[in-house]
């Protein structure tokens, strides 16, 4: 029989999860970099990774590849890879969108 672990809500607003702080999860590689959220744009055949400035260092390309390809946020086919195309910064400078093309695996 598998035991379930219950976590109490942390009460910190603006986090992805109500029980686990962003800095304690895969979205920041456990506090290594700012929060990364992965989105799939099916019509464009692309992956978009939004980086939110939460006071941690900015991510590297290796950090983004890890979060997009080796965590629960993977949204592209298993036998494919993603190739960096461009980045777009929000007017406030608090968010950066990293845009990737999906190659192979269709």
TABELKA-V151860 format. One line per field, one symbol per residue. phi: phi as a letter, one per 20 degrees, with the letter a starting at -180 (. if undefined). psi: psi as a letter, one per 30 degrees, with the letter a starting at -180 (. if undefined). A space follows every 50 residues. Layout:
phi=???
psi=???
This chain:
phi=.eeddddegemefnefcfdcfgfdcffcllnfbgfdcdcddffemcddde ddfdndfffdgfffffffdccfefceggeccdcgdaccdfgfmecceddc eedmme
psi=kkkkkkkkkfgjlglekffkkefglffghhgellkkkkkkjeefhlkkjk kkjggllklleeeeeeeffgafgkfllehllkkkelkkklefgfkkkjkk kkklg.
